[in-house]
Amino acid sequence: MISLTEVQAAIAQLSPSEKALVLQWVAKDLQGASAGIESRADVNGGEACIVRTRIPVWLLVQLRRAGASEADLLRDYPSLRAEDLTNTWAFAQAHAAQIESDIAANEAA
């Protein structure tokens, strides 16, 4: 696998138009990605979680619906940062059906 240092060195040697093309490829590859949110099969069964944590997005959405404020969430989950909540709400809005499905699956369990 190529390292990030090698990628950086290679990109530095490209012309501006080649760099723009690389940027387009990367943007296309990242479609559907969400800042600060990741889904990994080895973490919570692949549920969307806050990076650096095992806190699932659906849980924070459900807690918010139950009346928890952002201050409550940040206090109750010390590993969370304000930007994590911003990323969570954006992800939940963009993937509403997935979040509803995750909530329903949890309630059925």
Stockholm file with secondary structure:
# STOCKHOLM 1.0

chainA/1-109         MISLTEVQAAIAQLSPSEKALVLQWVAKDLQGASAGIESRADVNGGEACIVRTRIPVWLLVQLRRAGASEADLLRDYPSLRAEDLTNTWAFAQAHAAQIESDIAANEAA
#=GR chainA/1-109 SS CCCHHHHHHHHHTSCHHHHHHHHHHHHHHTTTCCTTEEECTTSGGGCEEETTSCCBHHHHHHHHHTTCCHHHHHHHCTTCCHHHHHHHHHHHHHTHHHHHHHHHHHHHC
#=GC SS_cons         CCCHHHHHHHHHTSCHHHHHHHHHHHHHHTTTCCTTEEECTTSGGGCEEETTSCCBHHHHHHHHHTTCCHHHHHHHCTTCCHHHHHHHHHHHHHTHHHHHHHHHHHHHC
//
